[in-house]
Amino acid sequence: MGAVPDLATVREYLRVPAVQVSDADLERMRLTALTDQLMRCEWPDMETEPDTYPEALAQALLRRIQRELAARNLPLGMVGLDGAEYGPQSLPNFDALIAEHEHGFRRVVLS
């Protein structure tokens, strides 16, 4: 169990220099991904002990930010607009790695 990845950890994981993505933009992506994750996942002691953030969720959070950064300059999430053989392809909205990391922490919602 550890802490939520901070901006420096995210930048180190992504290996993106500050000249390509500003701290403000990267922090916005981090907070957005964290909010998205908190709406979908829960873990024991999440309310009382904030330092019990699971490593699997930390990895999923980094992956969410990585996908956000990769899709940043793609119009409507489309890849291959330059005349690819089969036309443009869209980025899938499902990431198996994120689902695998968050699987044990998903909130179960019944109608």
N, CA, C and O atoms as a GROMACS GRO file, in nm:
protein
  444
    1MET      N    1   0.084  -0.117   0.000
    1MET     CA    2   0.000   0.000   0.000
    1MET      C    3   0.089   0.124   0.000
    1MET      O    4   0.192   0.128   0.066
    2GLY      N    5   0.047   0.221  -0.073
    2GLY     CA    6   0.126   0.341  -0.082
    2GLY      C    7   0.039   0.464  -0.095
    2GLY      O    8  -0.077   0.465  -0.055
    3ALA      N    9   0.097   0.567  -0.151
    3ALA     CA   10   0.026   0.694  -0.168
    3ALA      C   11  -0.013   0.712  -0.314
    3ALA      O   12   0.039   0.643  -0.402
    4VAL      N   13  -0.104   0.803  -0.338
    4VAL     CA   14  -0.145   0.837  -0.474
    4VAL      C   15  -0.024   0.897  -0.547
    4VAL      O   16   0.044   0.983  -0.492
    5PRO      N   17   0.003   0.853  -0.670
    5PRO     CA   18   0.116   0.909  -0.744
    5PRO      C   19   0.103   1.061  -0.760
    5PRO      O   20  -0.001   1.112  -0.801
    6ASP      N   21   0.211   1.132  -0.728
    6ASP     CA   22   0.210   1.277  -0.741
    6ASP      C   23   0.257   1.316  -0.881
    6ASP      O   24   0.286   1.230  -0.964
    7LEU      N   25   0.264   1.445  -0.906
    7LEU     CA   26   0.300   1.496  -1.038
    7LEU      C   27   0.439   1.451  -1.082
    7LEU      O   28   0.458   1.414  -1.198
    8ALA      N   29   0.535   1.453  -0.992
    8ALA     CA   30   0.672   1.410  -1.026
    8ALA      C   31   0.676   1.262  -1.063
    8ALA      O   32   0.747   1.223  -1.156
    9THR      N   33   0.601   1.180  -0.991
    9THR     CA   34   0.596   1.037  -1.021
    9THR      C   35   0.533   1.013  -1.158
    9THR      O   36   0.579   0.929  -1.235
   10VAL      N   37   0.427   1.087  -1.187
   10VAL     CA   38   0.359   1.074  -1.316
   10VAL      C   39   0.452   1.114  -1.429
   10VAL      O   40   0.462   1.044  -1.530
   11ARG      N   41   0.521   1.227  -1.413
   11ARG     CA   42   0.612   1.274  -1.518
   11ARG      C   43   0.726   1.174  -1.540
   11ARG      O   44   0.766   1.151  -1.654
   12GLU      N   45   0.777   1.117  -1.433
   12GLU     CA   46   0.885   1.018  -1.445
   12GLU      C   47   0.835   0.891  -1.514
   12GLU      O   48   0.906   0.834  -1.597
   13TYR      N   49   0.714   0.847  -1.483
   13TYR     CA   50   0.657   0.727  -1.544
   13TYR      C   51   0.634   0.748  -1.693
   13TYR      O   52   0.664   0.660  -1.775
   14LEU      N   53   0.580   0.864  -1.729
   14LEU     CA   54   0.547   0.892  -1.869
   14LEU      C   55   0.670   0.927  -1.952
   14LEU      O   56   0.668   0.916  -2.074
   15ARG      N   57   0.776   0.970  -1.883
   15ARG     CA   58   0.900   1.013  -1.952
   15ARG      C   59   0.871   1.123  -2.054
   15ARG      O   60   0.915   1.118  -2.168
   16VAL      N   61   0.796   1.220  -2.007
   16VAL     CA   62   0.762   1.333  -2.093
   16VAL      C   63   0.820   1.460  -2.030
   16VAL      O   64   0.794   1.490  -1.913
   17PRO      N   65   0.900   1.535  -2.106
   17PRO     CA   66   0.961   1.656  -2.050
   17PRO      C   67   0.859   1.769  -2.035
   17PRO      O   68   0.753   1.768  -2.098
   18ALA      N   69   0.893   1.864  -1.952
   18ALA     CA   70   0.803   1.976  -1.923
   18ALA      C   71   0.784   2.066  -2.045
   18ALA      O   72   0.686   2.140  -2.051
   19VAL      N   73   0.875   2.060  -2.142
   19VAL     CA   74   0.858   2.144  -2.261
   19VAL      C   75   0.749   2.088  -2.353
   19VAL      O   76   0.693   2.162  -2.434
   20GLN      N   77   0.717   1.959  -2.341
   20GLN     CA   78   0.610   1.900  -2.423
   20GLN      C   79   0.473   1.913  -2.357
   20GLN      O   80   0.374   1.942  -2.424
   21VAL      N   81   0.469   1.892  -2.226
   21VAL     CA   82   0.343   1.902  -2.151
   21VAL      C   83   0.371   1.982  -2.024
   21VAL      O   84   0.458   1.946  -1.945
   22SER      N   85   0.297   2.088  -2.006
   22SER     CA   86   0.320   2.174  -1.890
   22SER      C   87   0.275   2.102  -1.762
   22SER      O   88   0.197   2.007  -1.766
   23ASP      N   89   0.325   2.151  -1.650
   23ASP     CA   90   0.285   2.095  -1.521
   23ASP      C   91   0.135   2.112  -1.499
   23ASP      O   92   0.070   2.024  -1.444
   24ALA      N   93   0.082   2.224  -1.542
   24ALA     CA   94  -0.062   2.250  -1.524
   24ALA      C   95  -0.146   2.149  -1.602
   24ALA      O   96  -0.244   2.096  -1.549
   25ASP      N   97  -0.108   2.121  -1.726
   25ASP     CA   98  -0.182   2.024  -1.807
   25ASP      C   99  -0.170   1.884  -1.750
   25ASP      O  100  -0.269   1.810  -1.743
   26LEU      N  101  -0.050   1.846  -1.710
   26LEU     CA  102  -0.029   1.712  -1.655
   26LEU      C  103  -0.101   1.695  -1.522
   26LEU      O  104  -0.155   1.588  -1.494
   27GLU      N  105  -0.103   1.799  -1.440
   27GLU     CA  106  -0.175   1.792  -1.313
   27GLU      C  107  -0.326   1.783  -1.338
   27GLU      O  108  -0.396   1.712  -1.266
   28ARG      N  109  -0.375   1.854  -1.438
   28ARG     CA  110  -0.517   1.845  -1.474
   28ARG      C  111  -0.551   1.702  -1.516
   28ARG      O  112  -0.654   1.648  -1.475
   29MET      N  113  -0.466   1.640  -1.597
   29MET     CA  114  -0.488   1.502  -1.639
   29MET      C  115  -0.483   1.406  -1.520
   29MET      O  116  -0.562   1.312  -1.513
   30ARG      N  117  -0.392   1.431  -1.428
   30ARG     CA  118  -0.378   1.346  -1.310
   30ARG      C  119  -0.503   1.354  -1.222
   30ARG      O  120  -0.556   1.252  -1.178
   31LEU      N  121  -0.548   1.475  -1.196
   31LEU     CA  122  -0.666   1.493  -1.112
   31LEU      C  123  -0.793   1.437  -1.178
   31LEU      O  124  -0.879   1.380  -1.110
   32THR      N  125  -0.803   1.453  -1.309
   32THR     CA  126  -0.918   1.399  -1.381
   32THR      C  127  -0.920   1.247  -1.374
   32THR      O  128  -1.024   1.187  -1.348
   33ALA      N  129  -0.805   1.185  -1.399
   33ALA     CA  130  -0.796   1.039  -1.393
   33ALA      C  131  -0.821   0.988  -1.252
   33ALA      O  132  -0.886   0.885  -1.233
   34LEU      N  133  -0.771   1.059  -1.152
   34LEU     CA  134  -0.791   1.019  -1.013
   34LEU      C  135  -0.939   1.029  -0.974
   34LEU      O  136  -0.993   0.940  -0.908
   35THR      N  137  -1.004   1.137  -1.015
   35THR     CA  138  -1.147   1.153  -0.988
   35THR      C  139  -1.227   1.042  -1.055
   35THR      O  140  -1.318   0.985  -0.995
   36ASP      N  141  -1.193   1.013  -1.180
   36ASP     CA  142  -1.260   0.906  -1.253
   36ASP      C  143  -1.244   0.773  -1.180
   36ASP      O  144  -1.339   0.696  -1.169
   37GLN      N  145  -1.124   0.747  -1.133
   37GLN     CA  146  -1.097   0.622  -1.062
   37GLN      C  147  -1.170   0.616  -0.928
   37GLN      O  148  -1.224   0.512  -0.892
   38LEU      N  149  -1.173   0.726  -0.855
   38LEU     CA  150  -1.241   0.728  -0.726
   38LEU      C  151  -1.392   0.709  -0.738
   38LEU      O  152  -1.456   0.659  -0.646
   39MET      N  153  -1.448   0.748  -0.853
   39MET     CA  154  -1.591   0.727  -0.875
   39MET      C  155  -1.623   0.581  -0.905
   39MET      O  156  -1.737   0.538  -0.888
   40ARG      N  157  -1.523   0.505  -0.950
   40ARG     CA  158  -1.546   0.366  -0.988
   40ARG      C  159  -1.494   0.264  -0.888
   40ARG      O  160  -1.542   0.150  -0.887
   41CYS      N  161  -1.399   0.301  -0.805
   41CYS     CA  162  -1.331   0.204  -0.720
   41CYS      C  163  -1.339   0.243  -0.572
   41CYS      O  164  -1.356   0.360  -0.538
   42GLU      N  165  -1.326   0.143  -0.488
   42GLU     CA  166  -1.314   0.166  -0.344
   42GLU      C  167  -1.226   0.057  -0.286
   42GLU      O  168  -1.214  -0.051  -0.344
   43TRP      N  169  -1.166   0.084  -0.172
   43TRP     CA  170  -1.079  -0.012  -0.105
   43TRP      C  171  -1.094   0.007   0.045
   43TRP      O  172  -1.138   0.112   0.090
   44PRO      N  173  -1.055  -0.095   0.121
   44PRO     CA  174  -1.068  -0.084   0.267
   44PRO      C  175  -0.991   0.037   0.321
   44PRO      O  176  -0.880   0.066   0.275
   45ASP      N  177  -1.046   0.103   0.414
   45ASP     CA  178  -0.985   0.218   0.482
   45ASP      C  179  -0.960   0.337   0.390
   45ASP      O  180  -0.876   0.421   0.420
   46MET      N  181  -1.031   0.347   0.278
   46MET     CA  182  -1.006   0.459   0.187
   46MET      C  183  -1.047   0.592   0.247
   46MET      O  184  -0.990   0.695   0.213
   47GLU      N  185  -1.144   0.592   0.335
   47GLU     CA  186  -1.190   0.716   0.396
   47GLU      C  187  -1.104   0.757   0.516
   47GLU      O  188  -1.081   0.876   0.538
   48THR      N  189  -1.057   0.660   0.591
   48THR     CA  190  -0.988   0.692   0.716
   48THR      C  191  -0.837   0.701   0.703
   48THR      O  192  -0.774   0.780   0.775
   49GLU      N  193  -0.778   0.624   0.614
   49GLU     CA  194  -0.632   0.624   0.599
   49GLU      C  195  -0.594   0.645   0.453
   49GLU      O  196  -0.591   0.549   0.375
   50PRO      N  197  -0.564   0.768   0.414
   50PRO     CA  198  -0.534   0.796   0.273
   50PRO      C  199  -0.403   0.733   0.224
   50PRO      O  200  -0.381   0.725   0.103
   51ASP      N  201  -0.317   0.688   0.314
   51ASP     CA  202  -0.192   0.626   0.272
   51ASP      C  203  -0.207   0.478   0.240
   51ASP      O  204  -0.107   0.408   0.222
   52THR      N  205  -0.329   0.428   0.234
   52THR     CA  206  -0.352   0.288   0.202
   52THR      C  207  -0.392   0.269   0.056
   52THR      O  208  -0.462   0.173   0.024
   53TYR      N  209  -0.348   0.357  -0.032
   53TYR     CA  210  -0.381   0.349  -0.175
   53TYR      C  211  -0.312   0.226  -0.234
   53TYR      O  212  -0.189   0.218  -0.230
   54PRO      N  213  -0.387   0.130  -0.288
   54PRO     CA  214  -0.327   0.007  -0.340
   54PRO      C  215  -0.237   0.030  -0.460
   54PRO      O  216  -0.262   0.117  -0.543
   55GLU      N  217  -0.131  -0.050  -0.470
   55GLU     CA  218  -0.036  -0.038  -0.581
   55GLU      C  219  -0.102  -0.066  -0.715
   55GLU      O  220  -0.068  -0.004  -0.816
   56ALA      N  221  -0.198  -0.158  -0.717
   56ALA     CA  222  -0.268  -0.189  -0.842
   56ALA      C  223  -0.345  -0.067  -0.893
   56ALA      O  224  -0.347  -0.041  -1.014
   57LEU      N  225  -0.407   0.007  -0.803
   57LEU     CA  226  -0.478   0.128  -0.843
   57LEU      C  227  -0.381   0.237  -0.886
   57LEU      O  228  -0.411   0.315  -0.977
   58ALA      N  229  -0.265   0.243  -0.823
   58ALA     CA  230  -0.163   0.341  -0.863
   58ALA      C  231  -0.118   0.312  -1.007
   58ALA      O  232  -0.102   0.405  -1.086
   59GLN      N  233  -0.098   0.185  -1.039
   59GLN     CA  234  -0.057   0.149  -1.175
   59GLN      C  235  -0.169   0.180  -1.275
   59GLN      O  236  -0.142   0.228  -1.385
   60ALA      N  237  -0.293   0.151  -1.238
   60ALA     CA  238  -0.406   0.182  -1.325
   60ALA      C  239  -0.419   0.333  -1.346
   60ALA      O  240  -0.451   0.377  -1.456
   61LEU      N  241  -0.394   0.411  -1.242
   61LEU     CA  242  -0.399   0.556  -1.254
   61LEU      C  243  -0.294   0.607  -1.352
   61LEU      O  244  -0.323   0.691  -1.437
   62LEU      N  245  -0.173   0.555  -1.341
   62LEU     CA  246  -0.068   0.594  -1.435
   62LEU      C  247  -0.106   0.557  -1.578
   62LEU      O  248  -0.079   0.633  -1.672
   63ARG      N  249  -0.168   0.442  -1.595
   63ARG     CA  250  -0.211   0.399  -1.728
   63ARG      C  251  -0.322   0.490  -1.782
   63ARG      O  252  -0.322   0.525  -1.900
   64ARG      N  253  -0.415   0.530  -1.695
   64ARG     CA  254  -0.520   0.622  -1.737
   64ARG      C  255  -0.460   0.755  -1.787
   64ARG      O  256  -0.503   0.808  -1.890
   65ILE      N  257  -0.363   0.806  -1.714
   65ILE     CA  258  -0.300   0.932  -1.753
   65ILE      C  259  -0.223   0.914  -1.883
   65ILE      O  260  -0.224   1.002  -1.968
   66GLN      N  261  -0.158   0.801  -1.899
   66GLN     CA  262  -0.083   0.772  -2.021
   66GLN      C  263  -0.177   0.769  -2.142
   66GLN      O  264  -0.143   0.823  -2.248
   67ARG      N  265  -0.294   0.708  -2.129
   67ARG     CA  266  -0.392   0.706  -2.239
   67ARG      C  267  -0.444   0.846  -2.268
   67ARG      O  268  -0.462   0.883  -2.384
   68GLU      N  269  -0.469   0.924  -2.164
   68GLU     CA  270  -0.516   1.061  -2.182
   68GLU      C  271  -0.413   1.144  -2.259
   68GLU      O  272  -0.449   1.219  -2.350
   69LEU      N  273  -0.288   1.129  -2.224
   69LEU     CA  274  -0.180   1.203  -2.290
   69LEU      C  275  -0.166   1.158  -2.436
   69LEU      O  276  -0.145   1.241  -2.524
   70ALA      N  277  -0.177   1.028  -2.461
   70ALA     CA  278  -0.163   0.976  -2.597
   70ALA      C  279  -0.276   1.024  -2.688
   70ALA      O  280  -0.254   1.047  -2.806
   71ALA      N  281  -0.396   1.038  -2.632
   71ALA     CA  282  -0.511   1.079  -2.712
   71ALA      C  283  -0.526   1.230  -2.722
   71ALA      O  284  -0.618   1.279  -2.787
   72ARG      N  285  -0.437   1.304  -2.657
   72ARG     CA  286  -0.451   1.449  -2.648
   72ARG      C  287  -0.455   1.518  -2.784
   72ARG      O  288  -0.535   1.609  -2.804
   73ASN      N  289  -0.372   1.478  -2.877
   73ASN     CA  290  -0.364   1.546  -3.006
   73ASN      C  291  -0.434   1.470  -3.118
   73ASN      O  292  -0.409   1.496  -3.236
   74LEU      N  293  -0.523   1.378  -3.083
   74LEU     CA  294  -0.595   1.302  -3.184
   74LEU      C  295  -0.737   1.354  -3.196
   74LEU      O  296  -0.812   1.353  -3.098
   75PRO      N  297  -0.777   1.400  -3.314
   75PRO     CA  298  -0.914   1.449  -3.330
   75PRO      C  299  -1.014   1.336  -3.314
   75PRO      O  300  -1.012   1.238  -3.388
   76LEU      N  301  -1.101   1.350  -3.217
   76LEU     CA  302  -1.205   1.252  -3.189
   76LEU      C  303  -1.150   1.113  -3.161
   76LEU      O  304  -1.221   1.014  -3.179
   77GLY      N  305  -1.025   1.104  -3.118
   77GLY     CA  306  -0.965   0.975  -3.088
   77GLY      C  307  -0.939   0.888  -3.209
   77GLY      O  308  -0.931   0.766  -3.198
   78MET      N  309  -0.926   0.951  -3.325
   78MET     CA  310  -0.907   0.875  -3.449
   78MET      C  311  -0.759   0.867  -3.484
   78MET      O  312  -0.687   0.966  -3.474
   79VAL      N  313  -0.715   0.748  -3.524
   79VAL     CA  314  -0.578   0.725  -3.565
   79VAL      C  315  -0.579   0.684  -3.712
   79VAL      O  316  -0.669   0.613  -3.755
   80GLY      N  317  -0.481   0.730  -3.788
   80GLY     CA  318  -0.470   0.689  -3.928
   80GLY      C  319  -0.552   0.773  -4.023
   80GLY      O  320  -0.603   0.722  -4.122
   81LEU      N  321  -0.565   0.902  -3.994
   81LEU     CA  322  -0.642   0.991  -4.080
   81LEU      C  323  -0.567   1.028  -4.208
   81LEU      O  324  -0.623   1.093  -4.296
   82ASP      N  325  -0.442   0.986  -4.218
   82ASP     CA  326  -0.360   1.024  -4.333
   82ASP      C  327  -0.374   0.926  -4.448
   82ASP      O  328  -0.283   0.916  -4.530
   83GLY      N  329  -0.484   0.854  -4.457
   83GLY     CA  330  -0.507   0.763  -4.569
   83GLY      C  331  -0.454   0.623  -4.544
   83GLY      O  332  -0.395   0.562  -4.633
   84ALA      N  333  -0.474   0.573  -4.426
   84ALA     CA  334  -0.432   0.437  -4.396
   84ALA      C  335  -0.509   0.339  -4.484
   84ALA      O  336  -0.612   0.374  -4.541
   85GLU      N  337  -0.459   0.220  -4.495
   85GLU     CA  338  -0.515   0.122  -4.587
   85GLU      C  339  -0.664   0.095  -4.563
   85GLU      O  340  -0.742   0.085  -4.657
   86TYR      N  341  -0.702   0.085  -4.438
   86TYR     CA  342  -0.842   0.056  -4.406
   86TYR      C  343  -0.915   0.176  -4.349
   86TYR      O  344  -1.020   0.160  -4.286
   87GLY      N  345  -0.864   0.293  -4.369
   87GLY     CA  346  -0.928   0.413  -4.318
   87GLY      C  347  -0.892   0.438  -4.173
   87GLY      O  348  -0.812   0.365  -4.115
   88PRO      N  349  -0.949   0.541  -4.115
   88PRO     CA  350  -0.914   0.576  -3.977
   88PRO      C  351  -0.963   0.472  -3.877
   88PRO      O  352  -1.068   0.410  -3.896
   89GLN      N  353  -0.888   0.454  -3.774
   89GLN     CA  354  -0.924   0.364  -3.665
   89GLN      C  355  -0.945   0.448  -3.540
   89GLN      O  356  -0.876   0.547  -3.520
   90SER      N  357  -1.039   0.409  -3.458
   90SER     CA  358  -1.062   0.484  -3.335
   90SER      C  359  -0.993   0.415  -3.219
   90SER      O  360  -0.974   0.294  -3.219
   91LEU      N  361  -0.956   0.494  -3.120
   91LEU     CA  362  -0.898   0.438  -2.999
   91LEU      C  363  -1.007   0.363  -2.923
   91LEU      O  364  -1.117   0.416  -2.906
   92PRO      N  365  -0.979   0.243  -2.877
   92PRO     CA  366  -1.082   0.171  -2.801
   92PRO      C  367  -1.107   0.239  -2.667
   92PRO      O  368  -1.015   0.293  -2.605
   93ASN      N  369  -1.231   0.236  -2.622
   93ASN     CA  370  -1.262   0.298  -2.494
   93ASN      C  371  -1.236   0.202  -2.378
   93ASN      O  372  -1.249   0.241  -2.262
   94PHE      N  373  -1.201   0.078  -2.407
   94PHE     CA  374  -1.173  -0.022  -2.305
   94PHE      C  375  -1.024  -0.052  -2.304
   94PHE      O  376  -0.967  -0.083  -2.409
   95ASP      N  377  -0.961  -0.044  -2.191
   95ASP     CA  378  -0.820  -0.080  -2.176
   95ASP      C  379  -0.813  -0.200  -2.082
   95ASP      O  380  -0.847  -0.189  -1.964
   96ALA      N  381  -0.769  -0.312  -2.134
   96ALA     CA  382  -0.766  -0.436  -2.055
   96ALA      C  383  -0.675  -0.425  -1.933
   96ALA      O  384  -0.704  -0.485  -1.829
   97LEU      N  385  -0.566  -0.351  -1.943
   97LEU     CA  386  -0.475  -0.337  -1.830
   97LEU      C  387  -0.539  -0.258  -1.716
   97LEU      O  388  -0.524  -0.293  -1.599
   98ILE      N  389  -0.610  -0.152  -1.749
   98ILE     CA  390  -0.678  -0.074  -1.647
   98ILE      C  391  -0.786  -0.160  -1.581
   98ILE      O  392  -0.798  -0.161  -1.458
   99ALA      N  393  -0.863  -0.231  -1.661
   99ALA     CA  394  -0.967  -0.318  -1.606
   99ALA      C  395  -0.907  -0.425  -1.515
   99ALA      O  396  -0.963  -0.456  -1.410
  100GLU      N  397  -0.795  -0.482  -1.555
  100GLU     CA  398  -0.730  -0.586  -1.474
  100GLU      C  399  -0.682  -0.530  -1.340
  100GLU      O  400  -0.702  -0.593  -1.236
  101HIS      N  401  -0.620  -0.413  -1.342
  101HIS     CA  402  -0.569  -0.354  -1.218
  101HIS      C  403  -0.682  -0.311  -1.124
  101HIS      O  404  -0.670  -0.323  -1.002
  102GLU      N  405  -0.792  -0.261  -1.180
  102GLU     CA  406  -0.901  -0.209  -1.098
  102GLU      C  407  -1.007  -0.314  -1.064
  102GLU      O  408  -1.099  -0.286  -0.987
  103HIS      N  409  -0.997  -0.432  -1.121
  103HIS     CA  410  -1.101  -0.534  -1.108
  103HIS      C  411  -1.138  -0.563  -0.962
  103HIS      O  412  -1.256  -0.566  -0.929
  104GLY      N  413  -1.042  -0.584  -0.877
  104GLY     CA  414  -1.070  -0.617  -0.739
  104GLY      C  415  -1.122  -0.503  -0.654
  104GLY      O  416  -1.165  -0.524  -0.540
  105PHE      N  417  -1.119  -0.382  -0.710
  105PHE     CA  418  -1.159  -0.264  -0.632
  105PHE      C  419  -1.285  -0.196  -0.688
  105PHE      O  420  -1.327  -0.093  -0.636
  106ARG      N  421  -1.345  -0.253  -0.792
  106ARG     CA  422  -1.462  -0.192  -0.855
  106ARG      C  423  -1.580  -0.187  -0.759
  106ARG      O  424  -1.604  -0.281  -0.684
  107ARG      N  425  -1.652  -0.078  -0.763
  107ARG     CA  426  -1.776  -0.066  -0.687
  107ARG      C  427  -1.883  -0.147  -0.760
  107ARG      O  428  -1.896  -0.139  -0.882
  108VAL      N  429  -1.958  -0.224  -0.687
  108VAL     CA  430  -2.067  -0.300  -0.746
  108VAL      C  431  -2.194  -0.220  -0.729
  108VAL      O  432  -2.234  -0.186  -0.617
  109VAL      N  433  -2.258  -0.191  -0.841
  109VAL     CA  434  -2.381  -0.112  -0.838
  109VAL      C  435  -2.496  -0.200  -0.886
  109VAL      O  436  -2.491  -0.255  -0.995
  110LEU      N  437  -2.595  -0.212  -0.804
  110LEU     CA  438  -2.714  -0.288  -0.840
  110LEU      C  439  -2.829  -0.191  -0.862
  110LEU      O  440  -2.865  -0.114  -0.774
  111SER      N  441  -2.884  -0.197  -0.979
  111SER     CA  442  -2.992  -0.108  -1.022
  111SER      C  443  -3.027  -0.012  -0.918
  111SER      O  444  -3.117   0.070  -0.937
   0.00000   0.00000   0.00000
